[in-house]
Amino acid sequence: MNKKILLALTILLICVPFALSFGQYRPSVYSKQEKIPAPDFSLNDIQGKTFKLSSQRGIPVVIFFGATWCPACRGEMPFYKALYEKYAERGLKFLYIDINESSKRVAHFAKENSFPYLVLLDSDGNVANDYNIIGIPTLFLVDKEGNITAISHRVSDLPLDAIFPAKK
């Protein structure tokens, strides 16, 4: 009996850290030398108007990939709204891209949560695939030149000081 318990504990001590090491990858800020262009896309917003990312050249953009059913996305929404309130006036463009859901459902969700930013529909998930989304929420910070400068799963991890340095 003691050998079985010891064996079970040994297996647990080996397997648990191993399993935890396969957690969701959390990418860090890209280096300054590395210029990775943000994949361009055209998506409809919840009013049916077409939005094209490349039309935003010259403007830094934050892209939030999420879904209405995602608890972590809902948890980040107050922080994303606060970021919007702080930086939208300074020229930062905010996008929320909902993945694989109906326009009716997303429009209801956006209205219910009073989203002040542009809400786009990635109905077939193609844009999410282009951005290699493996989990949500995932946020991208795109600079004025259209390059990805940071990827995060939390709003608080976005290095906005790189685009908007603190005032002296």
Contacts in CASP RR format, 6 or more apart in sequence:
PFRMAT RR
TARGET T0000
AUTHOR 0000-0000-0000
METHOD contacts of the structure
MODEL  1
MNKKILLALTILLICVPFALSFGQYRPSVYSKQEKIPAPDFSLNDIQGKT
FKLSSQRGIPVVIFFGATWCPACRGEMPFYKALYEKYAERGLKFLYIDIN
ESSKRVAHFAKENSFPYLVLLDSDGNVANDYNIIGIPTLFLVDKEGNITA
ISHRVSDLPLDAIFPAKK
24 134 0 8 1.000
24 135 0 8 1.000
24 153 0 8 1.000
25 134 0 8 1.000
26 152 0 8 1.000
26 153 0 8 1.000
27 151 0 8 1.000
27 152 0 8 1.000
28 150 0 8 1.000
28 151 0 8 1.000
29 149 0 8 1.000
29 150 0 8 1.000
29 159 0 8 1.000
29 162 0 8 1.000
30 36 0 8 1.000
30 148 0 8 1.000
30 149 0 8 1.000
30 150 0 8 1.000
30 151 0 8 1.000
35 145 0 8 1.000
35 147 0 8 1.000
36 147 0 8 1.000
36 148 0 8 1.000
37 146 0 8 1.000
37 147 0 8 1.000
37 148 0 8 1.000
38 53 0 8 1.000
38 61 0 8 1.000
38 63 0 8 1.000
38 140 0 8 1.000
38 142 0 8 1.000
38 146 0 8 1.000
38 147 0 8 1.000
38 148 0 8 1.000
39 53 0 8 1.000
39 127 0 8 1.000
39 130 0 8 1.000
39 131 0 8 1.000
40 52 0 8 1.000
40 53 0 8 1.000
40 54 0 8 1.000
41 52 0 8 1.000
41 53 0 8 1.000
41 126 0 8 1.000
41 127 0 8 1.000
41 130 0 8 1.000
42 50 0 8 1.000
42 51 0 8 1.000
42 52 0 8 1.000
42 53 0 8 1.000
43 50 0 8 1.000
43 51 0 8 1.000
43 97 0 8 1.000
43 120 0 8 1.000
43 121 0 8 1.000
43 122 0 8 1.000
43 127 0 8 1.000
44 50 0 8 1.000
44 51 0 8 1.000
44 103 0 8 1.000
44 120 0 8 1.000
44 121 0 8 1.000
45 51 0 8 1.000
45 118 0 8 1.000
45 119 0 8 1.000
45 120 0 8 1.000
45 121 0 8 1.000
46 103 0 8 1.000
46 106 0 8 1.000
46 107 0 8 1.000
46 110 0 8 1.000
46 119 0 8 1.000
46 120 0 8 1.000
46 121 0 8 1.000
48 103 0 8 1.000
51 95 0 8 1.000
51 118 0 8 1.000
51 120 0 8 1.000
53 61 0 8 1.000
53 142 0 8 1.000
56 93 0 8 1.000
56 142 0 8 1.000
56 146 0 8 1.000
57 144 0 8 1.000
57 145 0 8 1.000
57 146 0 8 1.000
58 144 0 8 1.000
58 145 0 8 1.000
58 146 0 8 1.000
59 91 0 8 1.000
59 92 0 8 1.000
59 93 0 8 1.000
59 144 0 8 1.000
60 91 0 8 1.000
60 92 0 8 1.000
60 93 0 8 1.000
60 141 0 8 1.000
60 142 0 8 1.000
60 143 0 8 1.000
60 144 0 8 1.000
60 163 0 8 1.000
61 92 0 8 1.000
61 93 0 8 1.000
61 94 0 8 1.000
61 95 0 8 1.000
61 140 0 8 1.000
61 141 0 8 1.000
61 142 0 8 1.000
61 146 0 8 1.000
62 83 0 8 1.000
62 92 0 8 1.000
62 93 0 8 1.000
62 94 0 8 1.000
62 95 0 8 1.000
62 139 0 8 1.000
62 140 0 8 1.000
62 141 0 8 1.000
62 142 0 8 1.000
62 158 0 8 1.000
63 95 0 8 1.000
63 97 0 8 1.000
63 131 0 8 1.000
63 139 0 8 1.000
63 140 0 8 1.000
63 142 0 8 1.000
64 73 0 8 1.000
64 76 0 8 1.000
64 80 0 8 1.000
64 94 0 8 1.000
64 95 0 8 1.000
64 96 0 8 1.000
64 97 0 8 1.000
64 137 0 8 1.000
64 138 0 8 1.000
64 139 0 8 1.000
65 97 0 8 1.000
65 99 0 8 1.000
65 122 0 8 1.000
65 128 0 8 1.000
65 131 0 8 1.000
65 133 0 8 1.000
65 136 0 8 1.000
65 137 0 8 1.000
65 138 0 8 1.000
65 139 0 8 1.000
65 140 0 8 1.000
66 73 0 8 1.000
66 96 0 8 1.000
66 97 0 8 1.000
66 98 0 8 1.000
66 99 0 8 1.000
66 136 0 8 1.000
66 137 0 8 1.000
66 138 0 8 1.000
67 73 0 8 1.000
67 98 0 8 1.000
67 99 0 8 1.000
67 100 0 8 1.000
67 101 0 8 1.000
67 136 0 8 1.000
68 98 0 8 1.000
68 101 0 8 1.000
68 105 0 8 1.000
68 106 0 8 1.000
68 109 0 8 1.000
69 101 0 8 1.000
70 136 0 8 1.000
70 137 0 8 1.000
72 136 0 8 1.000
72 137 0 8 1.000
72 153 0 8 1.000
73 136 0 8 1.000
73 137 0 8 1.000
76 137 0 8 1.000
76 154 0 8 1.000
76 155 0 8 1.000
77 113 0 8 1.000
79 154 0 8 1.000
79 155 0 8 1.000
79 156 0 8 1.000
80 94 0 8 1.000
80 96 0 8 1.000
80 117 0 8 1.000
80 155 0 8 1.000
81 115 0 8 1.000
81 116 0 8 1.000
82 155 0 8 1.000
83 94 0 8 1.000
83 155 0 8 1.000
83 158 0 8 1.000
83 160 0 8 1.000
84 94 0 8 1.000
84 116 0 8 1.000
84 117 0 8 1.000
85 116 0 8 1.000
87 94 0 8 1.000
87 160 0 8 1.000
87 164 0 8 1.000
88 94 0 8 1.000
88 116 0 8 1.000
88 117 0 8 1.000
90 164 0 8 1.000
92 160 0 8 1.000
92 163 0 8 1.000
92 164 0 8 1.000
93 118 0 8 1.000
94 116 0 8 1.000
94 117 0 8 1.000
94 118 0 8 1.000
95 117 0 8 1.000
95 118 0 8 1.000
95 120 0 8 1.000
96 110 0 8 1.000
96 115 0 8 1.000
96 117 0 8 1.000
96 118 0 8 1.000
96 119 0 8 1.000
96 120 0 8 1.000
97 120 0 8 1.000
97 121 0 8 1.000
97 122 0 8 1.000
97 127 0 8 1.000
97 128 0 8 1.000
98 106 0 8 1.000
98 109 0 8 1.000
98 119 0 8 1.000
98 120 0 8 1.000
98 121 0 8 1.000
98 122 0 8 1.000
99 122 0 8 1.000
99 125 0 8 1.000
99 128 0 8 1.000
99 133 0 8 1.000
99 136 0 8 1.000
100 122 0 8 1.000
100 123 0 8 1.000
100 124 0 8 1.000
100 125 0 8 1.000
100 128 0 8 1.000
101 121 0 8 1.000
101 123 0 8 1.000
102 123 0 8 1.000
103 121 0 8 1.000
103 123 0 8 1.000
106 119 0 8 1.000
106 121 0 8 1.000
107 119 0 8 1.000
110 119 0 8 1.000
122 128 0 8 1.000
131 138 0 8 1.000
131 140 0 8 1.000
135 153 0 8 1.000
137 153 0 8 1.000
137 154 0 8 1.000
138 151 0 8 1.000
138 152 0 8 1.000
138 153 0 8 1.000
139 151 0 8 1.000
139 152 0 8 1.000
139 153 0 8 1.000
139 154 0 8 1.000
139 155 0 8 1.000
139 158 0 8 1.000
140 148 0 8 1.000
140 150 0 8 1.000
140 151 0 8 1.000
141 148 0 8 1.000
141 149 0 8 1.000
141 150 0 8 1.000
141 151 0 8 1.000
141 152 0 8 1.000
141 158 0 8 1.000
141 159 0 8 1.000
141 160 0 8 1.000
141 162 0 8 1.000
141 163 0 8 1.000
142 148 0 8 1.000
142 149 0 8 1.000
143 149 0 8 1.000
143 163 0 8 1.000
144 163 0 8 1.000
149 159 0 8 1.000
149 162 0 8 1.000
149 163 0 8 1.000
150 157 0 8 1.000
150 158 0 8 1.000
150 159 0 8 1.000
150 162 0 8 1.000
152 158 0 8 1.000
END
